[in-house]
Structure formats: structure tokens, C-alpha cells
Amino acid sequence: MNILETTLVFVAIPLAVYAVFTLVTLRSKFASRPRYRPGQAWEYPPMWWTANPEGAGERHVEDETASTSKVRGGARGSW
């Protein structure tokens, strides 16, 4: 083996493998939108989320008056 073949086998091929892995792992970073960071302006429309979209607009007045007398406070309401 001459010096050119030795350099190709021991230097160029490993560098090519590292370059492929680097491009594959960084591909999503370069292709995606920039992330939101605290303090930046929010440029997206507001989105309301609820676990029960069918009942999101309904209010039960009789349930609220009955439950307000039992509420004691706290995160669990069981102080």
C-alpha cells in the first residue's frame, strides 16, 4: 500500500463516516423553526385546550352552587 491508499483508508473514510453522522443528527436542527424562548414575542394565534371539548361551553349553575358550600381550599380541597 502506498501513502495515498493508507491515507484514504485511515483518514478519509472515517472522516466521511463522521460527516454523514453529523449531517443526519443536525438535519432536524437546521430544518425546523426556531424555538420559542422566554421573553420573546409570541407570534402564534391563541389556542384554547380543554379535556372535554363537548362540554367546554356548558355551565351547570346548580352544580356550582352545591359545590361552593363544600369547598375548603388548597390544591386538593381537603384541608
N, CA, C and O atoms as a Tinker XYZ file with bonds, in Angstrom:
   316  protein
     1  N      0.841000   -1.187000    0.000000    73     2
     2  CA     0.000000    0.000000    0.000000    64     1     3
     3  C      0.882000    1.245000    0.000000    63     2     4     5
     4  O      1.840000    1.349000    0.766000    81     3
     5  N      0.546000    2.162000   -0.854000    73     3     6
     6  CA     1.300000    3.412000   -0.859000    64     5     7
     7  C      0.682000    4.399000    0.122000    63     6     8     9
     8  O     -0.336000    4.083000    0.740000    81     7
     9  N      1.247000    5.548000    0.279000    73     7    10
    10  CA     0.805000    6.540000    1.267000    64     9    11
    11  C     -0.582000    7.094000    0.946000    63    10    12    13
    12  O     -1.337000    7.433000    1.858000    81    11
    13  N     -0.922000    7.187000   -0.334000    73    11    14
    14  CA    -2.246000    7.688000   -0.721000    64    13    15
    15  C     -3.352000    6.719000   -0.307000    63    14    16    17
    16  O     -4.382000    7.143000    0.217000    81    15
    17  N     -3.148000    5.442000   -0.533000    73    15    18
    18  CA    -4.139000    4.438000   -0.137000    64    17    19
    19  C     -4.260000    4.367000    1.385000    63    18    20    21
    20  O     -5.361000    4.230000    1.918000    81    19
    21  N     -3.143000    4.458000    2.071000    73    19    22
    22  CA    -3.160000    4.423000    3.533000    64    21    23
    23  C     -3.918000    5.626000    4.092000    63    22    24    25
    24  O     -4.710000    5.481000    5.023000    81    23
    25  N     -3.685000    6.788000    3.540000    73    23    26
    26  CA    -4.391000    7.986000    3.981000    64    25    27
    27  C     -5.881000    7.875000    3.685000    63    26    28    29
    28  O     -6.709000    8.280000    4.500000    81    27
    29  N     -6.217000    7.339000    2.547000    73    27    30
    30  CA    -7.625000    7.172000    2.193000    64    29    31
    31  C     -8.330000    6.236000    3.155000    63    30    32    33
    32  O     -9.434000    6.535000    3.610000    81    31
    33  N     -7.711000    5.107000    3.473000    73    31    34
    34  CA    -8.339000    4.115000    4.346000    64    33    35
    35  C     -8.419000    4.603000    5.788000    63    34    36    37
    36  O     -9.452000    4.431000    6.434000    81    35
    37  N     -7.370000    5.197000    6.299000    73    35    38
    38  CA    -7.319000    5.531000    7.723000    64    37    39
    39  C     -7.740000    6.956000    8.062000    63    38    40    41
    40  O     -7.948000    7.255000    9.237000    81    39
    41  N     -7.872000    7.840000    7.089000    73    39    42
    42  CA    -8.252000    9.222000    7.362000    64    41    43
    43  C     -9.527000    9.618000    6.628000    63    42    44    45
    44  O    -10.484000   10.062000    7.262000    81    43
    45  N     -9.560000    9.471000    5.330000    73    43    46
    46  CA   -10.682000    9.977000    4.531000    64    45    47
    47  C    -11.974000    9.212000    4.793000    63    46    48    49
    48  O    -13.031000    9.827000    4.937000    81    47
    49  N    -11.911000    7.897000    4.856000    73    47    50
    50  CA   -13.139000    7.111000    5.078000    64    49    51
    51  C    -13.724000    7.379000    6.468000    63    50    52    53
    52  O    -14.928000    7.618000    6.563000    81    51
    53  N    -12.938000    7.353000    7.553000    73    51    54
    54  CA   -13.531000    7.703000    8.856000    64    53    55
    55  C    -14.093000    9.129000    8.909000    63    54    56    57
    56  O    -15.132000    9.360000    9.527000    81    55
    57  N    -13.415000   10.084000    8.267000    73    55    58
    58  CA   -13.950000   11.451000    8.232000    64    57    59
    59  C    -15.267000   11.510000    7.474000    63    58    60    61
    60  O    -16.169000   12.249000    7.868000    81    59
    61  N    -15.393000   10.756000    6.408000    73    59    62
    62  CA   -16.653000   10.714000    5.662000    64    61    63
    63  C    -17.771000   10.111000    6.504000    63    62    64    65
    64  O    -18.903000   10.591000    6.458000    81    63
    65  N    -17.474000    9.079000    7.262000    73    63    66
    66  CA   -18.487000    8.465000    8.140000    64    65    67
    67  C    -18.918000    9.462000    9.209000    63    66    68    69
    68  O    -20.114000    9.607000    9.460000    81    67
    69  N    -17.981000   10.147000    9.838000    73    67    70
    70  CA   -18.316000   11.166000   10.839000    64    69    71
    71  C    -19.141000   12.299000   10.220000    63    70    72    73
    72  O    -20.071000   12.803000   10.849000    81    71
    73  N    -18.810000   12.692000    9.016000    73    71    74
    74  CA   -19.558000   13.757000    8.346000    64    73    75
    75  C    -20.992000   13.334000    8.072000    63    74    76    77
    76  O    -21.908000   14.139000    8.237000    81    75
    77  N    -21.207000   12.099000    7.663000    73    75    78
    78  CA   -22.567000   11.605000    7.411000    64    77    79
    79  C    -23.369000   11.592000    8.704000    63    78    80    81
    80  O    -24.514000   12.044000    8.725000    81    79
    81  N    -22.785000   11.082000    9.779000    73    79    82
    82  CA   -23.496000   11.065000   11.061000    64    81    83
    83  C    -23.787000   12.474000   11.565000    63    82    84    85
    84  O    -24.850000   12.720000   12.135000    81    83
    85  N    -22.872000   13.384000   11.364000    73    83    86
    86  CA   -23.082000   14.764000   11.785000    64    85    87
    87  C    -24.235000   15.400000   11.010000    63    86    88    89
    88  O    -25.084000   16.067000   11.601000    81    87
    89  N    -24.269000   15.201000    9.718000    73    87    90
    90  CA   -25.352000   15.767000    8.910000    64    89    91
    91  C    -26.703000   15.157000    9.265000    63    90    92    93
    92  O    -27.713000   15.861000    9.278000    81    91
    93  N    -26.736000   13.871000    9.550000    73    91    94
    94  CA   -28.004000   13.218000    9.905000    64    93    95
    95  C    -28.517000   13.719000   11.246000    63    94    96    97
    96  O    -29.717000   13.943000   11.401000    81    95
    97  N    -27.631000   13.897000   12.217000    73    95    98
    98  CA   -28.089000   14.335000   13.534000    64    97    99
    99  C    -28.444000   15.815000   13.578000    63    98   100   101
   100  O    -29.330000   16.205000   14.339000    81    99
   101  N    -27.781000   16.647000   12.788000    73    99   102
   102  CA   -28.062000   18.080000   12.796000    64   101   103
   103  C    -29.115000   18.492000   11.777000    63   102   104   105
   104  O    -29.497000   19.661000   11.732000    81   103
   105  N    -29.586000   17.571000   10.970000    73   103   106
   106  CA   -30.561000   17.883000    9.927000    64   105   107
   107  C    -31.830000   18.480000   10.510000    63   106   108   109
   108  O    -32.328000   19.478000    9.989000    81   107
   109  N    -32.364000   17.902000   11.570000    73   107   110
   110  CA   -33.615000   18.412000   12.141000    64   109   111
   111  C    -33.424000   19.791000   12.772000    63   110   112   113
   112  O    -34.359000   20.592000   12.793000    81   111
   113  N    -32.243000   20.075000   13.280000    73   111   114
   114  CA   -31.986000   21.381000   13.890000    64   113   115
   115  C    -32.018000   22.489000   12.848000    63   114   116   117
   116  O    -32.544000   23.571000   13.107000    81   115
   117  N    -31.465000   22.226000   11.683000    73   115   118
   118  CA   -31.420000   23.236000   10.638000    64   117   119
   119  C    -32.730000   23.337000    9.872000    63   118   120   121
   120  O    -33.025000   24.388000    9.302000    81   119
   121  N    -33.517000   22.276000    9.845000    73   119   122
   122  CA   -34.745000   22.263000    9.061000    64   121   123
   123  C    -35.947000   22.794000    9.839000    63   122   124   125
   124  O    -36.934000   23.198000    9.224000    81   123
   125  N    -35.895000   22.805000   11.150000    73   123   126
   126  CA   -37.061000   23.188000   11.936000    64   125   127
   127  C    -37.116000   24.692000   12.179000    63   126   128   129
   128  O    -36.149000   25.417000   11.946000    81   127
   129  N    -38.284000   25.140000   12.655000    73   127   130
   130  CA   -38.451000   26.548000   13.015000    64   129   131
   131  C    -37.661000   26.843000   14.279000    63   130   132   133
   132  O    -37.387000   25.932000   15.060000    81   131
   133  N    -37.295000   28.087000   14.491000    73   131   134
   134  CA   -36.617000   28.419000   15.742000    64   133   135
   135  C    -37.556000   28.234000   16.928000    63   134   136   137
   136  O    -38.755000   28.490000   16.825000    81   135
   137  N    -37.013000   27.794000   18.040000    73   135   138
   138  CA   -37.816000   27.528000   19.232000    64   137   139
   139  C    -38.184000   28.829000   19.935000    63   138   140   141
   140  O    -37.493000   29.841000   19.812000    81   139
   141  N    -39.283000   28.776000   20.672000    73   139   142
   142  CA   -39.688000   29.915000   21.490000    64   141   143
   143  C    -38.817000   29.958000   22.736000    63   142   144   145
   144  O    -38.606000   28.940000   23.395000    81   143
   145  N    -38.330000   31.107000   23.041000    73   143   146
   146  CA   -37.549000   31.326000   24.255000    64   145   147
   147  C    -38.288000   32.322000   25.133000    63   146   148   149
   148  O    -38.881000   33.266000   24.612000    81   147
   149  N    -38.270000   32.143000   26.451000    73   147   150
   150  CA   -38.951000   33.086000   27.326000    64   149   151
   151  C    -38.478000   34.506000   27.095000    63   150   152   153
   152  O    -37.282000   34.762000   26.955000    81   151
   153  N    -39.430000   35.427000   27.054000    73   151   154
   154  CA   -39.124000   36.821000   26.828000    64   153   155
   155  C    -39.324000   37.252000   25.391000    63   154   156   157
   156  O    -39.395000   38.448000   25.109000    81   155
   157  N    -39.418000   36.291000   24.468000    73   155   158
   158  CA   -39.665000   36.631000   23.073000    64   157   159
   159  C    -41.150000   36.911000   22.869000    63   158   160   161
   160  O    -41.989000   36.472000   23.656000    81   159
   161  N    -41.461000   37.637000   21.819000    73   159   162
   162  CA   -42.861000   37.884000   21.482000    64   161   163
   163  C    -43.485000   36.594000   20.961000    63   162   164   165
   164  O    -42.845000   35.839000   20.230000    81   163
   165  N    -44.740000   36.342000   21.341000    73   163   166
   166  CA   -45.453000   35.151000   20.892000    64   165   167
   167  C    -46.136000   35.482000   19.575000    63   166   168   169
   168  O    -47.031000   36.326000   19.531000    81   167
   169  N    -45.718000   34.820000   18.499000    73   167   170
   170  CA   -46.178000   35.147000   17.159000    64   169   171
   171  C    -47.256000   34.212000   16.638000    63   170   172   173
   172  O    -47.558000   34.240000   15.445000    81   171
   173  N    -47.835000   33.398000   17.479000    73   171   174
   174  CA   -48.802000   32.400000   17.036000    64   173   175
   175  C    -50.184000   32.747000   17.560000    63   174   176   177
   176  O    -50.296000   33.416000   18.587000    81   175
   177  N    -51.244000   32.310000   16.881000    73   175   178
   178  CA   -52.601000   32.601000   17.362000    64   177   179
   179  C    -52.886000   31.838000   18.653000    63   178   180   181
   180  O    -52.333000   30.758000   18.861000    81   179
   181  N    -53.739000   32.377000   19.524000    73   179   182
   182  CA   -54.043000   31.680000   20.777000    64   181   183
   183  C    -54.810000   30.389000   20.499000    63   182   184   185
   184  O    -55.624000   30.315000   19.578000    81   183
   185  N    -54.537000   29.392000   21.303000    73   183   186
   186  CA   -55.203000   28.109000   21.160000    64   185   187
   187  C    -55.718000   27.694000   22.536000    63   186   188   189
   188  O    -54.946000   27.578000   23.488000    81   187
   189  N    -57.003000   27.477000   22.630000    73   187   190
   190  CA   -57.596000   27.058000   23.886000    64   189   191
   191  C    -57.679000   25.551000   23.889000    63   190   192   193
   192  O    -58.110000   24.945000   22.908000    81   191
   193  N    -57.270000   24.942000   24.984000    73   191   194
   194  CA   -57.296000   23.494000   25.099000    64   193   195
   195  C    -58.186000   23.114000   26.253000    63   194   196   197
   196  O    -58.176000   23.763000   27.299000    81   195
   197  N    -58.953000   22.066000   26.065000    73   195   198
   198  CA   -59.769000   21.524000   27.130000    64   197   199
   199  C    -59.801000   20.019000   27.000000    63   198   200   201
   200  O    -59.695000   19.484000   25.897000    81   199
   201  N    -59.947000   19.338000   28.109000    73   199   202
   202  CA   -60.015000   17.884000   28.088000    64   201   203
   203  C    -61.375000   17.403000   27.601000    63   202   204   205
   204  O    -61.509000   16.263000   27.156000    81   203
   205  N    -62.385000   18.270000   27.682000    73   203   206
   206  CA   -63.727000   17.894000   27.277000    64   205   207
   207  C    -64.254000   18.954000   26.312000    63   206   208   209
   208  O    -64.949000   19.875000   26.738000    81   207
   209  N    -63.937000   18.842000   25.014000    73   207   210
   210  CA   -64.361000   19.889000   24.084000    64   209   211
   211  C    -65.876000   19.969000   23.924000    63   210   212   213
   212  O    -66.394000   21.035000   23.591000    81   211
   213  N    -66.602000   18.873000   24.149000    73   211   214
   214  CA   -68.064000   18.925000   24.026000    64   213   215
   215  C    -68.693000   19.761000   25.141000    63   214   216   217
   216  O    -69.712000   20.417000   24.923000    81   215
   217  N    -68.104000   19.741000   26.309000    73   215   218
   218  CA   -68.682000   20.455000   27.440000    64   217   219
   219  C    -67.959000   21.736000   27.779000    63   218   220   221
   220  O    -68.132000   22.265000   28.878000    81   219
   221  N    -67.160000   22.248000   26.875000    73   219   222
   222  CA   -66.359000   23.431000   27.169000    64   221   223
   223  C    -67.222000   24.668000   27.374000    63   222   224   225
   224  O    -66.890000   25.513000   28.206000    81   223
   225  N    -68.316000   24.794000   26.640000    73   223   226
   226  CA   -69.141000   25.986000   26.747000    64   225   227
   227  C    -70.287000   25.834000   27.720000    63   226   228   229
   228  O    -70.955000   26.821000   28.026000    81   227
   229  N    -70.540000   24.648000   28.214000    73   227   230
   230  CA   -71.669000   24.416000   29.114000    64   229   231
   231  C    -71.296000   24.776000   30.539000    63   230   232   233
   232  O    -70.173000   24.530000   30.977000    81   231
   233  N    -72.242000   25.359000   31.261000    73   231   234
   234  CA   -72.050000   25.660000   32.679000    64   233   235
   235  C    -73.264000   25.149000   33.417000    63   234   236   237
   236  O    -74.397000   25.379000   32.997000    81   235
   237  N    -73.036000   24.472000   34.494000    73   235   238
   238  CA   -74.126000   23.943000   35.309000    64   237   239
   239  C    -74.226000   24.771000   36.582000    63   238   240   241
   240  O    -73.425000   24.612000   37.503000    81   239
   241  N    -75.209000   25.647000   36.626000    73   239   242
   242  CA   -75.340000   26.570000   37.748000    64   241   243
   243  C    -75.693000   25.829000   39.021000    63   242   244   245
   244  O    -75.174000   26.157000   40.088000    81   243
   245  N    -76.577000   24.821000   38.931000    73   243   246
   246  CA   -76.976000   24.117000   40.139000    64   245   247
   247  C    -75.803000   23.339000   40.743000    63   246   248   249
   248  O    -75.723000   23.196000   41.963000    81   247
   249  N    -74.884000   22.830000   39.891000    73   247   250
   250  CA   -73.716000   22.127000   40.411000    64   249   251
   251  C    -72.753000   23.097000   41.080000    63   250   252   253
   252  O    -72.129000   22.750000   42.082000    81   251
   253  N    -72.622000   24.304000   40.544000    73   251   254
   254  CA   -71.701000   25.277000   41.122000    64   253   255
   255  C    -72.167000   25.736000   42.503000    63   254   256   257
   256  O    -71.346000   25.875000   43.410000    81   255
   257  N    -73.457000   25.970000   42.677000    73   255   258
   258  CA   -73.934000   26.433000   43.981000    64   257   259
   259  C    -73.830000   25.330000   45.017000    63   258   260   261
   260  O    -73.575000   25.615000   46.187000    81   259
   261  N    -74.018000   24.094000   44.628000    73   259   262
   262  CA   -73.919000   22.993000   45.577000    64   261   263
   263  C    -72.463000   22.741000   45.967000    63   262   264   265
   264  O    -72.173000   22.413000   47.118000    81   263
   265  N    -71.557000   22.892000   45.019000    73   263   266
   266  CA   -70.161000   22.586000   45.308000    64   265   267
   267  C    -69.454000   23.725000   46.030000    63   266   268   269
   268  O    -68.446000   23.479000   46.693000    81   267
   269  N    -69.937000   24.964000   45.933000    73   267   270
   270  CA   -69.235000   26.076000   46.578000    64   269   271
   271  C    -69.347000   26.006000   48.093000    63   270   272   273
   272  O    -68.463000   26.508000   48.789000    81   271
   273  N    -70.390000   25.409000   48.621000    73   271   274
   274  CA   -70.511000   25.317000   50.070000    64   273   275
   275  C    -69.553000   24.274000   50.635000    63   274   276   277
   276  O    -69.236000   24.323000   51.823000    81   275
   277  N    -69.084000   23.335000   49.819000    73   275   278
   278  CA   -68.192000   22.280000   50.296000    64   277   279
   279  C    -66.719000   22.621000   50.092000    63   278   280   281
   280  O    -65.851000   21.931000   50.626000    81   279
   281  N    -66.426000   23.663000   49.335000    73   279   282
   282  CA   -65.041000   23.986000   49.010000    64   281   283
   283  C    -64.352000   24.536000   50.236000    63   282   284   285
   284  O    -64.844000   25.465000   50.877000    81   283
   285  N    -63.197000   23.951000   50.564000    73   283   286
   286  CA   -62.445000   24.396000   51.720000    64   285   287
   287  C    -61.101000   25.011000   51.352000    63   286   288   289
   288  O    -60.457000   25.620000   52.207000    81   287
   289  N    -60.661000   24.869000   50.108000    73   287   290
   290  CA   -59.408000   25.491000   49.683000    64   289   291
   291  C    -58.273000   24.522000   49.536000    63   290   292   293
   292  O    -58.410000   23.329000   49.803000    81   291
   293  N    -57.152000   25.047000   49.110000    73   291   294
   294  CA   -55.971000   24.221000   48.906000    64   293   295
   295  C    -55.957000   23.590000   47.529000    63   294   296   297
   296  O    -56.922000   23.686000   46.771000    81   295
   297  N    -54.858000   22.951000   47.223000    73   295   298
   298  CA   -54.727000   22.314000   45.917000    64   297   299
   299  C    -55.661000   21.116000   45.793000    63   298   300   301
   300  O    -56.176000   20.847000   44.708000    81   299
   301  N    -55.884000   20.403000   46.876000    73   299   302
   302  CA   -56.765000   19.237000   46.838000    64   301   303
   303  C    -58.158000   19.567000   47.368000    63   302   304   305
   304  O    -59.101000   18.816000   47.115000    81   303
   305  N    -58.303000   20.639000   48.073000    73   303   306
   306  CA   -59.590000   20.986000   48.674000    64   305   307
   307  C    -59.921000   20.089000   49.845000    63   306   308   309
   308  O    -61.097000   19.861000   50.129000    81   307
   309  N    -58.918000   19.573000   50.532000    73   307   310
   310  CA   -59.187000   18.651000   51.634000    64   309   311
   311  C    -58.449000   19.056000   52.920000    63   310   312   313
   312  O    -57.973000   18.200000   53.665000    81   311
   313  N    -58.363000   20.345000   53.165000    73   311   314
   314  CA   -57.655000   20.792000   54.358000    64   313   315
   315  C    -58.444000   20.469000   55.588000    63   314   316
   316  O    -58.007000   20.770000   56.698000    81   315
